[in-house]
């Protein structure tokens, strides 16, 4: 389609944003060959990420494998701010009238305040660049202050929610960083400056996973740590089904999975908890979870999704220690203290108060009866005990490490 459009537009060249997934690289190579056959050229440009993945390397020339030194190198390299849109674009008559952009620079669209409410049914606003900019403006003006703390609380709108727009190129990470990380009123608000830095660091995590996939394309679906080559994962179709359907008996895990399938987006804290539950409590291969996420997420990006899964599973290049196993109950107590997130996505528990809503199996029978909760009937018992699951995971990892050694 791109070569056909180039012919119709009588274009001598095509410019595009450069992507780094294995599929995108094959696709762009095919487009470049087809354009060249027509006497045209393809010019891939930076813009999907903040960093130039070819330039950022260690002193010995090898690519980085750990996030922290990569992030330092990326910040030191500095990235260019985006250019403003041209006031007019000349378009051949065959393609329709010339378009005119707004004069507002980075801010476009009308009624930005009205377009920010998170729709309870679908969870995100329409796939429109103007809406992406509206959300960015809201975040800069009202959301970035306190981001370092609020981003972990699942029951509030404390994150940017820009990931779907970044995923589909409706807004660029450089555009976001230019506004959030460097512009605005950061100098006037020292606390905001710290929050802005925290947010830019999250953009750099996105860069890092893209960088790893670019330099090690096999990491998309292969363990990056060799000791997992012979790791014995569990074949547990019932556990996998319970996890997918949000009926594990752990309210926070079930809330996260129901948000995934019902909204197509999941709070990052919940993503880590549900991923840890699958890979550690159930000992199911992280690739099962990664595939399921990509089937449902509107911001499902191969590098970020699979890189995050490998981080939680302990199989990745910048993996957390394998013994870091999230406790779904304490995570809920810390990051959904009023139970609002669980109450929204697990309505059968909505009449329970903390702490019962975090672990119904520990609740007083009278409290359960009053709330209409019947364990084993309208809400399941936990499919695995936390301590039992944790100990099994640690023992399995030690066995795998010994075999590898």
N, C-alpha and C positions, 0 to 999 in steps of 0.2 A: 504493500500500500504506500509506503514512503516513496519508493522510486516512481510510482505512478503519479503521486501528488506532485513530486518534483517536476516531472514532465509537464503536467497540466499547468503548473505555475511558471514554467519556463525558468526554473531556478538553476543557477550554475553550481550551487553547493547547498548542503544541508548541515545545519548546526543542531546539536542535541546535547542533553545532559549525559554524562558518562556514568554508566552503571557497572557494578562489579560482580554480580552473581554469575555463576557458570552459564546459566541460561541466557542472561542479558549479553554476555560477551559473545556467545555463539550467534545470537540474534543480530548484534551490531556488526559482526564480521560479515554475515550474510547480506545485510543492508548495504554495507560498504562495497562489497563485490558487485551487487546489482547496480548501484549508482555508478561505479567505475565503468561498468559495461555500457552505460549511457553517456559516458564522458563527464560525469559529475563527481563531486568529492563529498566525503563525510567528515565533519569536524566535531569530535566529542569534546565537551567542555566540562570543567569541574562545576559542582553545584549541588549534587545529591548529598555530599558530605562537606564538612568543614575542611578536611585535610586532603592533601595530595598524597595518595598512598604510595606513589613511586619515589617521592622525595624523602619521606620519613623513614629513616633506617638507623640502626645502631652504628657505632664507630667502625665496626668490622664489615659493614655493608649488609649484614643480615637484617631481616625484618624483626621488629619487636614481637615478643610473645607474652609480655606482661602489661597490664593496663597502665599502671602508674608511670613507668618510664615512657610509655607511648604518649600518654596525656601530656607529660612535661615537654616532650619533643614537639608535639602538635601545637601546644601553646607558644613555644619559642619560635616555631616556623611562621606563625601569624597567617591569617587568611584575609583575603580581600573582601571588603564590603560589597554587596550587590549593587549593580547600577540601577538607577531608576528607570522605569518603563519609558519608552519614547512617547512623545506627545501624539505622534501619528505613525501608522504603519502603512506603507504603500502595498496594496494588494492588487494583483491582476484582475481586470474586470470579470474574467471568467469565474473567479472565486468569490465574487460578491463585493459589496462596498467596503471602502477602507474603514478601519476601526479607529476609535480615538480612546485613549486611556484617560484616567482621571488625573488631575494635577496634584493630588494629595500625597504623592510620593508613596511611602509604604502603607499608608492607610487608604483603603478603598472600600466601597460598598456603603450602603445607606442603612440607617437604623441598627447600628452595630450593637447597641445595648439590648435591643429586642431579640437579637438572634443568638443570645448566649446561653439561654436556659438549656440544660441537658434534657433531651426528650426521654421520658421514662420508657417509651416503647422501643426505640431503636438506639438510644444512647449517644448518637452523634448527630451533628447538624449536616446539611446536604453537602455533597462533594463539589464545592464551589470555591475557587480561590478567594473570592471576596469574603466568604464566610470564614475561611481560614484566617484571613487578616483580621476579621472582627474578633475572632477568638484570641488571636495574638494580642490585639490591643487591649482586650479585657484582662488578659493575664498580666501585661505590663502595668496597667493602671491599678488593678485590684487584686491580682493573684500572686505576684512574685514576692511581695512583702510577706515574709513568714514561710516562704516555700520550703526552706530547709527543714522545717518541722512539719508543716501541714501535709507535705507530700506523702507521708507515711500513714496518714489516717484515712481509712477506707470509707468511712461514713460521710465524708465531706467532699466538696468539689475543690480539692487542694492541689491538683496537678494541672498542667497546661492543657492536656487533652489534644495536643497538636499532632500526636503520632500518626493518626490516619492521613492527615494532610501532608505530613512529611513523607509518609510511605508512598503516596501516589504523586508526589511532585507538585502538589497544589500550592505548596509554600516551600521555600528552600531553607536548609539549616543555617546557611550563611545569613539569610534574611532574618531569621529568628535571632541568631547570635548578635547581629548588628543592633537589633532593637533591645533585646533583653540583657545581653552581656556587656554592652559597651555604651549604649545610649541612655536616653531618659534621664532620670534624676538620681542615679546611683550615688553620685558624689554628695548629694544633699542628704542622703539617707544611708549612713554607714551600715546599718543592719541590712538594708536592701542590697548593698554591694555584696555582702556575704551570700545572701540568697541567690543573687544573680550568678555568682561564681558556682554555686552548687548546681544551678540549672545548666550552665554551660558544661559543667563536668558530666552531666547526664547526656548532653548532646555528644560529648566525646566518647562516652560508652558506646553510643550508636556508631560513631566512627570506628571505634576499636573493633567491634564485631565485623563491620564491613571490611576493615583492613585485614583481619585474620582470614576471612573468607577469600579475599582477593589474593593473598599470598599462599594460602593453603586451601584451595577449593575442595579438597577431599574432606575437609572438616565439616562440610555441610551435613554429612550423614555418617561420618566415622568418628569414633572416639579419638580424642587428641592425646590422651595419656595411654601409653602402651600396656600398662598393667590391666586395663579393662578389656583387652583383646579376648581373654578367656573368662571374663566375669560371668558368673552363672546368674542370669536374671530369672525371675519367676515367670512361669507360664500360668497366668491367673486371669482367665477371661471373665470370671464373675467379679473379681476385684476391679478389673479395668472397666467393666460396664458400670459398676457402682460409682466409680470415680467420674466417668464421662457424664453420667446422669445426675450427679449431685446428690447421691444417697449413700454416702460413706458413714454417716452417723456423727461426723465432726461438722458442726454448723458452719465454721468458717470455710472449710474446704468445700462444702456443698454450696455455700453462697458464691464462692469464686467460680465454681464450675457452672452454676446456673446463670451467673452474669455473663460468662463466656458464650454460652449457647443462646441466651436470651437477648443479649445486647451486642455481641460481636466485639466487645472490648472488656478488658479486665484491669482493675487497679494493679499496679506493679507489685505492691506488697502481697496481694492475694495471689498473683502469678507465682511468686516465689514459694508461698505456702503450699499451693496445690501441686506444684512441680516437685517439691520436696516430699510431699505425701506419696506421690506416685512412685518416685524413684527410690525413696528410702523406706517408708513404712510398708509399701507393697512390693518393693524390689522389682518393679517393672521397667523395662528398657525405656530410657528417656525419649527414644525416637518414636515410640507409640504416642507419648504426650505431645511431642513437637508436631507430629503430623496432624493430630486432632486440633491443636491450636491453629495451625495454618488453614485448616478447613473452615474455621469459624471466625477468626479475627479479622476485623476490617483494617487493622494496622499490621497484618501478618507479613512481616518482612523476614526473608529466609535467614539473613545473617544475624539480625537482632534476636529473632525467635530462637533459632537453634543454638546461637552462642549463649543466650540466657539459660536455655535448658541444660547445656553442658556445664555451665557454671554451677547451677544448683545440683546437678547430678554428681559433680566432682570429677567429670571426665574431660573437662576442657583445658585449654592452654592457661587460662587465668583462673583456675578453679578454686573454689572455697575448699577448706579442708573437708575430707569426706565425713568427718564426725560432726560437721555442722548440720544438724537435723532440726528443722523447724518444728516446734511444738504447736500444733494448731490451737490449743486452748490458751496458752500464754500469749501467743501472737494476737489472738482476739482480745484478750484482756488489755493488752498494751495499745493496740492500734484500732480497736473498735470498742472503746470502753463503755459506751452507752448501748451497744448492741444494735445500732441503727443500720449498719451494713447487713448484718445477719437478718435483722427483722425485715428488711426490704426484699431480700432474695430467698429467704426461707420462711415464708409467711405462716407455715404451720407452727412455728415457734414464736410468732409475733407477740403473744401475750405473756411470754416469759420475761423476767427482768434479770439483769446481771446479778450474780454470776451464773445463774442457772442456764441462761441462754447460750453460754459459752460451752457448757458440758452438761447437757440434760440428764445424762445417765447418773450424774452425781447429785441431782436435785432431789429435794424432798418430795415424796410421792404426792403429798397434798398439794404442793405447788404445781406439779405436773398436771394433776387432775383439774385444778382450778383453771389452768391455762389451756386445757383441752388437748394436752399432749399425751399420746399413748405410745410409749416406746415399743417398737416392734410392730405397730399397727399403722399409725399415720406419720411416724418418724422412726427411722431405723436405729438399732443399737450400733455402736461403733463396730466396723468390720474388722478392725485390728486394734489391739491395745498399744498405746503409744510406747510404753517401756519395752514391751515385747518386740514391737516392730523395730525400734531403735537398736536394741541389742542384736537382733538378727542381722540388720544391715551392717553393723560394725564388725560382726564376726565374719560375714561374707566378704567384706572388703579386706580383712586381714588374711583370709584364706587366698584371695586372689593375688594380693601383694606377695605372699610367700611363694606361690606358684611362679609368679613372674620373676622373682629374685632367683 
